[in-house]
Amino acid sequence: MAVHLTRYWMEVQLPEGQLHPRHFGVTAYSLDDALSLLHASAAYTLPTPPVVVQAWPEIDVSTLDLDHVLPNMLPPNRRGVWFPIT
């Protein structure tokens, strides 16, 4: 049986004074899996788990920022954090 991966584009809440990064692209089995991948990633620099403000599952990556996101992301077809890259 094949396990379905989902692409997520997320906005996370950051502590006051921390500006970047606030948006992440993650491919995972579930939102909980995406959050655990994000928290373990070098792209997420806070010691606390991310608090999601909004998550867009099944994001069409072609709709993301053409000038910043698309040229600076990894292929989103494998499990892991694909934006931002470290």
N, CA, C and O atoms as a CHARMM CRD file, in Angstrom:
* protein
*
  344
    1    1 MET  N      0.84200  -1.18700   0.00000 PROA 1      0.00000
    2    1 MET  CA     0.00000   0.00000   0.00000 PROA 1      0.00000
    3    1 MET  C      0.88600   1.24900   0.00000 PROA 1      0.00000
    4    1 MET  O      1.79600   1.36700   0.82100 PROA 1      0.00000
    5    2 ALA  N      0.62700   2.14900  -0.89200 PROA 2      0.00000
    6    2 ALA  CA     1.39100   3.38700  -0.99200 PROA 2      0.00000
    7    2 ALA  C      0.88900   4.40100   0.04000 PROA 2      0.00000
    8    2 ALA  O     -0.31400   4.53100   0.26700 PROA 2      0.00000
    9    3 VAL  N      1.81800   5.10200   0.64700 PROA 3      0.00000
   10    3 VAL  CA     1.46500   6.13800   1.61000 PROA 3      0.00000
   11    3 VAL  C      1.52200   7.48400   0.89400 PROA 3      0.00000
   12    3 VAL  O      2.50300   7.80200   0.22100 PROA 3      0.00000
   13    4 HSD  N      0.47300   8.25700   1.04500 PROA 4      0.00000
   14    4 HSD  CA     0.34200   9.52600   0.34200 PROA 4      0.00000
   15    4 HSD  C      1.09700  10.64000   1.06700 PROA 4      0.00000
   16    4 HSD  O      0.91400  10.85000   2.26600 PROA 4      0.00000
   17    5 LEU  N      1.93000  11.33500   0.33900 PROA 5      0.00000
   18    5 LEU  CA     2.60500  12.52600   0.86400 PROA 5      0.00000
   19    5 LEU  C      1.81100  13.75900   0.46000 PROA 5      0.00000
   20    5 LEU  O      1.22100  13.80500  -0.61900 PROA 5      0.00000
   21    6 THR  N      1.80200  14.75200   1.33600 PROA 6      0.00000
   22    6 THR  CA     1.09300  16.00400   1.09400 PROA 6      0.00000
   23    6 THR  C      2.08200  17.15100   1.16000 PROA 6      0.00000
   24    6 THR  O      2.93100  17.20400   2.05000 PROA 6      0.00000
   25    7 ARG  N      1.96600  18.07200   0.20700 PROA 7      0.00000
   26    7 ARG  CA     2.77700  19.29500   0.23400 PROA 7      0.00000
   27    7 ARG  C      2.03200  20.33600   1.06500 PROA 7      0.00000
   28    7 ARG  O      0.84400  20.58100   0.85700 PROA 7      0.00000
   29    8 TYR  N      2.74400  20.93700   2.00100 PROA 8      0.00000
   30    8 TYR  CA     2.17000  21.99200   2.83700 PROA 8      0.00000
   31    8 TYR  C      2.95200  23.27600   2.64100 PROA 8      0.00000
   32    8 TYR  O      4.18000  23.26000   2.55300 PROA 8      0.00000
   33    9 TRP  N      2.25000  24.36700   2.57500 PROA 9      0.00000
   34    9 TRP  CA     2.84400  25.69700   2.64400 PROA 9      0.00000
   35    9 TRP  C      2.30100  26.26500   3.94500 PROA 9      0.00000
   36    9 TRP  O      1.08500  26.35200   4.11600 PROA 9      0.00000
   37   10 MET  N      3.17700  26.65400   4.86600 PROA 10     0.00000
   38   10 MET  CA     2.75300  27.06900   6.19700 PROA 10     0.00000
   39   10 MET  C      3.25300  28.44900   6.56700 PROA 10     0.00000
   40   10 MET  O      4.34400  28.87300   6.18500 PROA 10     0.00000
   41   11 GLU  N      2.42900  29.12100   7.31100 PROA 11     0.00000
   42   11 GLU  CA     2.84300  30.34700   7.97600 PROA 11     0.00000
   43   11 GLU  C      2.87500  30.02000   9.46100 PROA 11     0.00000
   44   11 GLU  O      1.89300  29.51900  10.01000 PROA 11     0.00000
   45   12 VAL  N      3.99700  30.30100  10.11300 PROA 12     0.00000
   46   12 VAL  CA     4.11200  30.01400  11.54100 PROA 12     0.00000
   47   12 VAL  C      4.21800  31.29700  12.34300 PROA 12     0.00000
   48   12 VAL  O      4.66700  32.33300  11.85200 PROA 12     0.00000
   49   13 GLN  N      3.79600  31.19400  13.57700 PROA 13     0.00000
   50   13 GLN  CA     3.86800  32.33000  14.50400 PROA 13     0.00000
   51   13 GLN  C      5.28000  32.38800  15.06400 PROA 13     0.00000
   52   13 GLN  O      5.81500  31.37900  15.52300 PROA 13     0.00000
   53   14 LEU  N      5.87500  33.55900  15.02600 PROA 14     0.00000
   54   14 LEU  CA     7.21300  33.75500  15.56600 PROA 14     0.00000
   55   14 LEU  C      7.14900  34.68700  16.75600 PROA 14     0.00000
   56   14 LEU  O      6.25700  35.53200  16.83400 PROA 14     0.00000
   57   15 PRO  N      8.09800  34.54400  17.70200 PROA 15     0.00000
   58   15 PRO  CA     8.14300  35.47600  18.82300 PROA 15     0.00000
   59   15 PRO  C      8.37700  36.90100  18.32800 PROA 15     0.00000
   60   15 PRO  O      8.97300  37.11300  17.27200 PROA 15     0.00000
   61   16 GLU  N      7.90900  37.85400  19.09000 PROA 16     0.00000
   62   16 GLU  CA     8.10400  39.25600  18.72700 PROA 16     0.00000
   63   16 GLU  C      9.58900  39.54100  18.55900 PROA 16     0.00000
   64   16 GLU  O     10.40900  39.13800  19.38500 PROA 16     0.00000
   65   17 GLY  N      9.92000  40.23200  17.49300 PROA 17     0.00000
   66   17 GLY  CA    11.30900  40.58100  17.21900 PROA 17     0.00000
   67   17 GLY  C     11.99900  39.63900  16.24900 PROA 17     0.00000
   68   17 GLY  O     12.99900  40.02000  15.64200 PROA 17     0.00000
   69   18 GLN  N     11.49900  38.42300  16.08400 PROA 18     0.00000
   70   18 GLN  CA    12.08200  37.49300  15.11500 PROA 18     0.00000
   71   18 GLN  C     11.33700  37.65200  13.80600 PROA 18     0.00000
   72   18 GLN  O     10.11500  37.50200  13.76600 PROA 18     0.00000
   73   19 LEU  N     12.04400  37.94800  12.75000 PROA 19     0.00000
   74   19 LEU  CA    11.39900  38.25100  11.47700 PROA 19     0.00000
   75   19 LEU  C     11.36900  37.08900  10.50700 PROA 19     0.00000
   76   19 LEU  O     10.35400  36.87900   9.84400 PROA 19     0.00000
   77   20 HSD  N     12.44000  36.33000  10.40200 PROA 20     0.00000
   78   20 HSD  CA    12.53000  35.31800   9.34200 PROA 20     0.00000
   79   20 HSD  C     13.04100  34.00900   9.88100 PROA 20     0.00000
   80   20 HSD  O     13.72900  34.00300  10.90200 PROA 20     0.00000
   81   21 PRO  N     12.74100  32.91800   9.25300 PROA 21     0.00000
   82   21 PRO  CA    11.68400  32.75900   8.26000 PROA 21     0.00000
   83   21 PRO  C     10.32900  32.57000   8.92400 PROA 21     0.00000
   84   21 PRO  O     10.24200  32.08800  10.05300 PROA 21     0.00000
   85   22 ARG  N      9.30500  32.94300   8.23600 PROA 22     0.00000
   86   22 ARG  CA     7.94000  32.83100   8.73800 PROA 22     0.00000
   87   22 ARG  C      7.11500  31.84800   7.88800 PROA 22     0.00000
   88   22 ARG  O      6.12200  31.29700   8.36300 PROA 22     0.00000
   89   23 HSD  N      7.52700  31.63500   6.63800 PROA 23     0.00000
   90   23 HSD  CA     6.82100  30.72100   5.72900 PROA 23     0.00000
   91   23 HSD  C      7.72300  29.53800   5.38800 PROA 23     0.00000
   92   23 HSD  O      8.92600  29.69100   5.18200 PROA 23     0.00000
   93   24 PHE  N      7.11100  28.35500   5.33300 PROA 24     0.00000
   94   24 PHE  CA     7.86000  27.13000   5.08400 PROA 24     0.00000
   95   24 PHE  C      7.09400  26.24000   4.11200 PROA 24     0.00000
   96   24 PHE  O      5.86300  26.23300   4.09100 PROA 24     0.00000
   97   25 GLY  N      7.83600  25.49800   3.31800 PROA 25     0.00000
   98   25 GLY  CA     7.26400  24.46100   2.47600 PROA 25     0.00000
   99   25 GLY  C      7.76100  23.12100   2.96300 PROA 25     0.00000
  100   25 GLY  O      8.96700  22.91200   3.09900 PROA 25     0.00000
  101   26 VAL  N      6.83800  22.20700   3.22600 PROA 26     0.00000
  102   26 VAL  CA     7.18900  20.89200   3.76200 PROA 26     0.00000
  103   26 VAL  C      6.32000  19.83800   3.07600 PROA 26     0.00000
  104   26 VAL  O      5.12300  20.04700   2.87900 PROA 26     0.00000
  105   27 THR  N      6.91800  18.72400   2.72000 PROA 27     0.00000
  106   27 THR  CA     6.16300  17.58100   2.20900 PROA 27     0.00000
  107   27 THR  C      6.21900  16.49200   3.26800 PROA 27     0.00000
  108   27 THR  O      7.29700  16.10500   3.71900 PROA 27     0.00000
  109   28 ALA  N      5.03800  15.99600   3.66600 PROA 28     0.00000
  110   28 ALA  CA     4.98000  15.05300   4.77700 PROA 28     0.00000
  111   28 ALA  C      3.74600  14.16400   4.66800 PROA 28     0.00000
  112   28 ALA  O      2.89200  14.35700   3.80200 PROA 28     0.00000
  113   29 TYR  N      3.67500  13.17800   5.57500 PROA 29     0.00000
  114   29 TYR  CA     2.53700  12.25600   5.61400 PROA 29     0.00000
  115   29 TYR  C      1.29300  12.90600   6.21200 PROA 29     0.00000
  116   29 TYR  O      0.17200  12.53500   5.86500 PROA 29     0.00000
  117   30 SER  N      1.48400  13.87800   7.11200 PROA 30     0.00000
  118   30 SER  CA     0.37200  14.55500   7.78100 PROA 30     0.00000
  119   30 SER  C      0.87300  15.90900   8.27300 PROA 30     0.00000
  120   30 SER  O      2.06800  16.19500   8.20600 PROA 30     0.00000
  121   31 LEU  N     -0.03300  16.73300   8.76200 PROA 31     0.00000
  122   31 LEU  CA     0.38500  18.02800   9.31200 PROA 31     0.00000
  123   31 LEU  C      1.28500  17.82000  10.52600 PROA 31     0.00000
  124   31 LEU  O      2.27500  18.53400  10.68400 PROA 31     0.00000
  125   32 ASP  N      0.96200  16.86400  11.37800 PROA 32     0.00000
  126   32 ASP  CA     1.82900  16.58200  12.53400 PROA 32     0.00000
  127   32 ASP  C      3.22300  16.15700  12.09300 PROA 32     0.00000
  128   32 ASP  O      4.22000  16.58200  12.67800 PROA 32     0.00000
  129   33 ASP  N      3.29500  15.32400  11.06700 PROA 33     0.00000
  130   33 ASP  CA     4.58400  14.90500  10.52400 PROA 33     0.00000
  131   33 ASP  C      5.33300  16.11000   9.95600 PROA 33     0.00000
  132   33 ASP  O      6.54100  16.23400  10.15400 PROA 33     0.00000
  133   34 ALA  N      4.62700  16.99700   9.25100 PROA 34     0.00000
  134   34 ALA  CA     5.25500  18.20500   8.69400 PROA 34     0.00000
  135   34 ALA  C      5.82200  19.08500   9.79900 PROA 34     0.00000
  136   34 ALA  O      6.91900  19.62700   9.66400 PROA 34     0.00000
  137   35 LEU  N      5.08000  19.22800  10.88700 PROA 35     0.00000
  138   35 LEU  CA     5.56200  20.05100  12.00300 PROA 35     0.00000
  139   35 LEU  C      6.79400  19.43400  12.65400 PROA 35     0.00000
  140   35 LEU  O      7.71600  20.15500  13.03400 PROA 35     0.00000
  141   36 SER  N      6.82100  18.12000  12.78700 PROA 36     0.00000
  142   36 SER  CA     8.00200  17.49000  13.38200 PROA 36     0.00000
  143   36 SER  C      9.21600  17.61700  12.46300 PROA 36     0.00000
  144   36 SER  O     10.33200  17.82800  12.93800 PROA 36     0.00000
  145   37 LEU  N      9.00400  17.48900  11.14800 PROA 37     0.00000
  146   37 LEU  CA    10.10500  17.69500  10.20600 PROA 37     0.00000
  147   37 LEU  C     10.61400  19.13100  10.26800 PROA 37     0.00000
  148   37 LEU  O     11.82000  19.37700  10.25200 PROA 37     0.00000
  149   38 LEU  N      9.68400  20.06500  10.33700 PROA 38     0.00000
  150   38 LEU  CA    10.06700  21.47300  10.40200 PROA 38     0.00000
  151   38 LEU  C     10.84400  21.77300  11.67000 PROA 38     0.00000
  152   38 LEU  O     11.87200  22.44800  11.61900 PROA 38     0.00000
  153   39 HSD  N     10.37000  21.28300  12.80400 PROA 39     0.00000
  154   39 HSD  CA    11.04100  21.54800  14.07800 PROA 39     0.00000
  155   39 HSD  C     12.45100  20.96300  14.10400 PROA 39     0.00000
  156   39 HSD  O     13.34300  21.53000  14.73500 PROA 39     0.00000
  157   40 ALA  N     12.65700  19.84100  13.42900 PROA 40     0.00000
  158   40 ALA  CA    13.97600  19.20400  13.39000 PROA 40     0.00000
  159   40 ALA  C     14.89300  19.80800  12.32200 PROA 40     0.00000
  160   40 ALA  O     16.08100  19.48600  12.27000 PROA 40     0.00000
  161   41 SER  N     14.35400  20.66800  11.48600 PROA 41     0.00000
  162   41 SER  CA    15.10200  21.22500  10.36600 PROA 41     0.00000
  163   41 SER  C     15.98300  22.39700  10.79000 PROA 41     0.00000
  164   41 SER  O     15.65100  23.14200  11.71200 PROA 41     0.00000
  165   42 ALA  N     17.09700  22.54200  10.10500 PROA 42     0.00000
  166   42 ALA  CA    17.96300  23.69900  10.32000 PROA 42     0.00000
  167   42 ALA  C     17.30200  24.98000   9.84300 PROA 42     0.00000
  168   42 ALA  O     17.73900  26.07100  10.21000 PROA 42     0.00000
  169   43 ALA  N     16.25100  24.87000   9.02800 PROA 43     0.00000
  170   43 ALA  CA    15.53800  26.06000   8.54300 PROA 43     0.00000
  171   43 ALA  C     14.74300  26.71800   9.66000 PROA 43     0.00000
  172   43 ALA  O     14.45700  27.91400   9.60600 PROA 43     0.00000
  173   44 TYR  N     14.38200  25.92600  10.68400 PROA 44     0.00000
  174   44 TYR  CA    13.59800  26.44900  11.80400 PROA 44     0.00000
  175   44 TYR  C     14.54900  26.59400  12.97800 PROA 44     0.00000
  176   44 TYR  O     15.03200  25.59700  13.51300 PROA 44     0.00000
  177   45 THR  N     14.82000  27.82100  13.38000 PROA 45     0.00000
  178   45 THR  CA    15.89800  28.07500  14.33900 PROA 45     0.00000
  179   45 THR  C     15.44900  28.27900  15.77500 PROA 45     0.00000
  180   45 THR  O     16.28500  28.55300  16.63600 PROA 45     0.00000
  181   46 LEU  N     14.16300  28.15800  16.06500 PROA 46     0.00000
  182   46 LEU  CA    13.68800  28.35600  17.43500 PROA 46     0.00000
  183   46 LEU  C     13.69400  27.03700  18.20500 PROA 46     0.00000
  184   46 LEU  O     13.47200  25.98000  17.61400 PROA 46     0.00000
  185   47 PRO  N     13.94400  27.08300  19.51500 PROA 47     0.00000
  186   47 PRO  CA    13.97800  25.83800  20.29500 PROA 47     0.00000
  187   47 PRO  C     12.59200  25.23500  20.54900 PROA 47     0.00000
  188   47 PRO  O     12.48800  24.06800  20.92700 PROA 47     0.00000
  189   48 THR  N     11.54200  26.01000  20.34700 PROA 48     0.00000
  190   48 THR  CA    10.18800  25.52400  20.59800 PROA 48     0.00000
  191   48 THR  C      9.55200  25.02600  19.30500 PROA 48     0.00000
  192   48 THR  O      9.90300  25.50100  18.22500 PROA 48     0.00000
  193   49 PRO  N      8.63200  24.08500  19.39700 PROA 49     0.00000
  194   49 PRO  CA     7.94700  23.62200  18.18300 PROA 49     0.00000
  195   49 PRO  C      7.18700  24.75900  17.51600 PROA 49     0.00000
  196   49 PRO  O      6.71800  25.67100  18.19700 PROA 49     0.00000
  197   50 PRO  N      7.06000  24.71800  16.19100 PROA 50     0.00000
  198   50 PRO  CA     6.35200  25.78300  15.47800 PROA 50     0.00000
  199   50 PRO  C      4.86100  25.79200  15.80000 PROA 50     0.00000
  200   50 PRO  O      4.23800  24.74200  15.96000 PROA 50     0.00000
  201   51 VAL  N      4.30900  26.98400  15.89000 PROA 51     0.00000
  202   51 VAL  CA     2.87400  27.16800  16.05600 PROA 51     0.00000
  203   51 VAL  C      2.34100  27.64100  14.71400 PROA 51     0.00000
  204   51 VAL  O      2.70900  28.71400  14.23600 PROA 51     0.00000
  205   52 VAL  N      1.48900  26.85300  14.11600 PROA 52     0.00000
  206   52 VAL  CA     0.98600  27.16100  12.78200 PROA 52     0.00000
  207   52 VAL  C     -0.12800  28.19400  12.85500 PROA 52     0.00000
  208   52 VAL  O     -1.10800  28.01800  13.58000 PROA 52     0.00000
  209   53 VAL  N      0.03100  29.26600  12.10300 PROA 53     0.00000
  210   53 VAL  CA    -1.01800  30.27000  11.95000 PROA 53     0.00000
  211   53 VAL  C     -1.99000  29.79600  10.87400 PROA 53     0.00000
  212   53 VAL  O     -3.20800  29.87200  11.03400 PROA 53     0.00000
  213   54 GLN  N     -1.41700  29.30200   9.76700 PROA 54     0.00000
  214   54 GLN  CA    -2.23100  28.79700   8.66900 PROA 54     0.00000
  215   54 GLN  C     -1.40400  27.78100   7.89100 PROA 54     0.00000
  216   54 GLN  O     -0.19600  27.94800   7.72100 PROA 54     0.00000
  217   55 ALA  N     -2.06200  26.73600   7.42300 PROA 55     0.00000
  218   55 ALA  CA    -1.39600  25.72900   6.59400 PROA 55     0.00000
  219   55 ALA  C     -2.26300  25.46500   5.37200 PROA 55     0.00000
  220   55 ALA  O     -3.47700  25.29100   5.47400 PROA 55     0.00000
  221   56 TRP  N     -1.61800  25.43800   4.22900 PROA 56     0.00000
  222   56 TRP  CA    -2.30500  25.16000   2.97600 PROA 56     0.00000
  223   56 TRP  C     -1.85300  23.79900   2.49200 PROA 56     0.00000
  224   56 TRP  O     -0.76300  23.68200   1.93100 PROA 56     0.00000
  225   57 PRO  N     -2.67500  22.73900   2.69500 PROA 57     0.00000
  226   57 PRO  CA    -2.29000  21.41800   2.18200 PROA 57     0.00000
  227   57 PRO  C     -2.51100  21.33600   0.67600 PROA 57     0.00000
  228   57 PRO  O     -3.32500  22.05800   0.10000 PROA 57     0.00000
  229   58 GLU  N     -1.77200  20.44800   0.07600 PROA 58     0.00000
  230   58 GLU  CA    -1.86400  20.21700  -1.37500 PROA 58     0.00000
  231   58 GLU  C     -1.60000  21.49300  -2.16600 PROA 58     0.00000
  232   58 GLU  O     -2.24200  21.74100  -3.18700 PROA 58     0.00000
  233   59 ILE  N     -0.66300  22.29300  -1.69600 PROA 59     0.00000
  234   59 ILE  CA    -0.33800  23.56600  -2.34800 PROA 59     0.00000
  235   59 ILE  C      0.17600  23.31600  -3.77300 PROA 59     0.00000
  236   59 ILE  O      0.97200  22.40600  -4.00400 PROA 59     0.00000
  237   60 ASP  N     -0.27600  24.11000  -4.69000 PROA 60     0.00000
  238   60 ASP  CA     0.25200  24.09500  -6.05500 PROA 60     0.00000
  239   60 ASP  C      1.46900  25.01600  -6.03900 PROA 60     0.00000
  240   60 ASP  O      1.32400  26.23800  -6.01500 PROA 60     0.00000
  241   61 VAL  N      2.66400  24.43500  -6.05300 PROA 61     0.00000
  242   61 VAL  CA     3.87000  25.24300  -5.90000 PROA 61     0.00000
  243   61 VAL  C      4.03500  26.28700  -6.99200 PROA 61     0.00000
  244   61 VAL  O      4.73600  27.27900  -6.79000 PROA 61     0.00000
  245   62 SER  N      3.41400  26.08800  -8.13300 PROA 62     0.00000
  246   62 SER  CA     3.53900  27.07800  -9.20500 PROA 62     0.00000
  247   62 SER  C      2.86900  28.40000  -8.84000 PROA 62     0.00000
  248   62 SER  O      3.09700  29.40600  -9.51200 PROA 62     0.00000
  249   63 THR  N      2.05300  28.41900  -7.79700 PROA 63     0.00000
  250   63 THR  CA     1.39100  29.65000  -7.36900 PROA 63     0.00000
  251   63 THR  C      2.22400  30.44700  -6.35900 PROA 63     0.00000
  252   63 THR  O      1.83500  31.54700  -5.96700 PROA 63     0.00000
  253   64 LEU  N      3.36100  29.89900  -5.94200 PROA 64     0.00000
  254   64 LEU  CA     4.20400  30.59300  -4.96900 PROA 64     0.00000
  255   64 LEU  C      5.03500  31.66800  -5.65500 PROA 64     0.00000
  256   64 LEU  O      5.10300  31.71700  -6.88400 PROA 64     0.00000
  257   65 ASP  N      5.66000  32.52200  -4.86800 PROA 65     0.00000
  258   65 ASP  CA     6.41400  33.67500  -5.35000 PROA 65     0.00000
  259   65 ASP  C      7.44300  33.27900  -6.41000 PROA 65     0.00000
  260   65 ASP  O      8.40400  32.56400  -6.12400 PROA 65     0.00000
  261   66 LEU  N      7.23000  33.74400  -7.60900 PROA 66     0.00000
  262   66 LEU  CA     8.07300  33.42000  -8.76200 PROA 66     0.00000
  263   66 LEU  C      9.48900  33.96300  -8.61700 PROA 66     0.00000
  264   66 LEU  O     10.43700  33.35100  -9.11000 PROA 66     0.00000
  265   67 ASP  N      9.64500  35.09900  -7.95200 PROA 67     0.00000
  266   67 ASP  CA    10.95600  35.73400  -7.84800 PROA 67     0.00000
  267   67 ASP  C     11.77700  35.26800  -6.64800 PROA 67     0.00000
  268   67 ASP  O     13.00400  35.36500  -6.66300 PROA 67     0.00000
  269   68 HSD  N     11.10800  34.76500  -5.60900 PROA 68     0.00000
  270   68 HSD  CA    11.85700  34.38800  -4.41200 PROA 68     0.00000
  271   68 HSD  C     11.74000  32.90700  -4.06800 PROA 68     0.00000
  272   68 HSD  O     12.75600  32.22800  -3.91200 PROA 68     0.00000
  273   69 VAL  N     10.51900  32.39800  -3.94700 PROA 69     0.00000
  274   69 VAL  CA    10.33800  31.01800  -3.49200 PROA 69     0.00000
  275   69 VAL  C     10.77100  30.01200  -4.55500 PROA 69     0.00000
  276   69 VAL  O     11.61200  29.15300  -4.28900 PROA 69     0.00000
  277   70 LEU  N     10.21100  30.11300  -5.73800 PROA 70     0.00000
  278   70 LEU  CA    10.46100  29.08900  -6.76100 PROA 70     0.00000
  279   70 LEU  C     11.94300  28.89700  -7.09500 PROA 70     0.00000
  280   70 LEU  O     12.38300  27.75300  -7.21000 PROA 70     0.00000
  281   71 PRO  N     12.73500  29.96800  -7.25700 PROA 71     0.00000
  282   71 PRO  CA    14.14100  29.72500  -7.57300 PROA 71     0.00000
  283   71 PRO  C     14.98000  29.29200  -6.36200 PROA 71     0.00000
  284   71 PRO  O     16.14400  28.92200  -6.52000 PROA 71     0.00000
  285   72 ASN  N     14.40000  29.33700  -5.16100 PROA 72     0.00000
  286   72 ASN  CA    15.16300  29.05200  -3.94500 PROA 72     0.00000
  287   72 ASN  C     14.57800  27.89000  -3.14400 PROA 72     0.00000
  288   72 ASN  O     14.63400  27.89500  -1.91400 PROA 72     0.00000
  289   73 MET  N     14.02800  26.91200  -3.82100 PROA 73     0.00000
  290   73 MET  CA    13.45100  25.77600  -3.11500 PROA 73     0.00000
  291   73 MET  C     13.99300  24.47200  -3.67300 PROA 73     0.00000
  292   73 MET  O     14.47000  24.41300  -4.80600 PROA 73     0.00000
  293   74 LEU  N     13.91400  23.44300  -2.86800 PROA 74     0.00000
  294   74 LEU  CA    14.26000  22.09900  -3.30700 PROA 74     0.00000
  295   74 LEU  C     13.03800  21.48100  -3.98400 PROA 74     0.00000
  296   74 LEU  O     11.93200  22.00300  -3.84500 PROA 74     0.00000
  297   75 PRO  N     13.21600  20.38600  -4.71000 PROA 75     0.00000
  298   75 PRO  CA    12.05300  19.72200  -5.29900 PROA 75     0.00000
  299   75 PRO  C     11.07900  19.29200  -4.18400 PROA 75     0.00000
  300   75 PRO  O     11.50500  18.68100  -3.20300 PROA 75     0.00000
  301   76 PRO  N      9.80800  19.59800  -4.32100 PROA 76     0.00000
  302   76 PRO  CA     8.85300  19.31600  -3.25600 PROA 76     0.00000
  303   76 PRO  C      8.21300  17.93000  -3.33700 PROA 76     0.00000
  304   76 PRO  O      7.18600  17.69400  -2.70000 PROA 76     0.00000
  305   77 ASN  N      8.78900  17.02600  -4.09500 PROA 77     0.00000
  306   77 ASN  CA     8.16300  15.72200  -4.27900 PROA 77     0.00000
  307   77 ASN  C      8.69300  14.64700  -3.33500 PROA 77     0.00000
  308   77 ASN  O      8.31700  13.48200  -3.46300 PROA 77     0.00000
  309   78 ARG  N      9.55300  15.01300  -2.39500 PROA 78     0.00000
  310   78 ARG  CA    10.07500  14.07300  -1.40200 PROA 78     0.00000
  311   78 ARG  C      9.78700  14.59400  -0.00500 PROA 78     0.00000
  312   78 ARG  O      9.67000  15.80100   0.20500 PROA 78     0.00000
  313   79 ARG  N      9.67300  13.68900   0.93600 PROA 79     0.00000
  314   79 ARG  CA     9.38700  14.04000   2.31900 PROA 79     0.00000
  315   79 ARG  C     10.50700  14.91700   2.87600 PROA 79     0.00000
  316   79 ARG  O     11.68100  14.55600   2.80300 PROA 79     0.00000
  317   80 GLY  N     10.13700  16.07200   3.43300 PROA 80     0.00000
  318   80 GLY  CA    11.09900  16.96400   4.05000 PROA 80     0.00000
  319   80 GLY  C     10.76100  18.42800   3.82100 PROA 80     0.00000
  320   80 GLY  O      9.76800  18.76800   3.17800 PROA 80     0.00000
  321   81 VAL  N     11.61900  19.28600   4.36800 PROA 81     0.00000
  322   81 VAL  CA    11.45600  20.73200   4.22500 PROA 81     0.00000
  323   81 VAL  C     12.08900  21.13500   2.90200 PROA 81     0.00000
  324   81 VAL  O     13.26200  20.84900   2.66300 PROA 81     0.00000
  325   82 TRP  N     11.32500  21.79600   2.04400 PROA 82     0.00000
  326   82 TRP  CA    11.84900  22.21300   0.74200 PROA 82     0.00000
  327   82 TRP  C     11.95400  23.72800   0.59500 PROA 82     0.00000
  328   82 TRP  O     12.52800  24.21700  -0.37800 PROA 82     0.00000
  329   83 PHE  N     11.40600  24.47300   1.55000 PROA 83     0.00000
  330   83 PHE  CA    11.60400  25.93000   1.57900 PROA 83     0.00000
  331   83 PHE  C     11.44800  26.40600   3.00600 PROA 83     0.00000
  332   83 PHE  O     10.49200  26.00900   3.67300 PROA 83     0.00000
  333   84 PRO  N     12.33700  27.23500   3.50100 PROA 84     0.00000
  334   84 PRO  CA    13.60300  27.64100   2.87300 PROA 84     0.00000
  335   84 PRO  C     14.61100  26.51200   2.95300 PROA 84     0.00000
  336   84 PRO  O     14.50100  25.62100   3.79500 PROA 84     0.00000
  337   85 ILE  N     15.58000  26.56000   2.08200 PROA 85     0.00000
  338   85 ILE  CA    16.63400  25.54700   2.11100 PROA 85     0.00000
  339   85 ILE  C     17.77900  26.08200   2.94400 PROA 85     0.00000
  340   85 ILE  O     17.97400  27.29300   3.04700 PROA 85     0.00000
  341   86 THR  N     18.53100  25.17500   3.53600 PROA 86     0.00000
  342   86 THR  CA    19.65700  25.59500   4.37500 PROA 86     0.00000
  343   86 THR  C     20.96100  25.12700   3.79100 PROA 86     0.00000
  344   86 THR  O     22.02100  25.38700   4.36000 PROA 86     0.00000
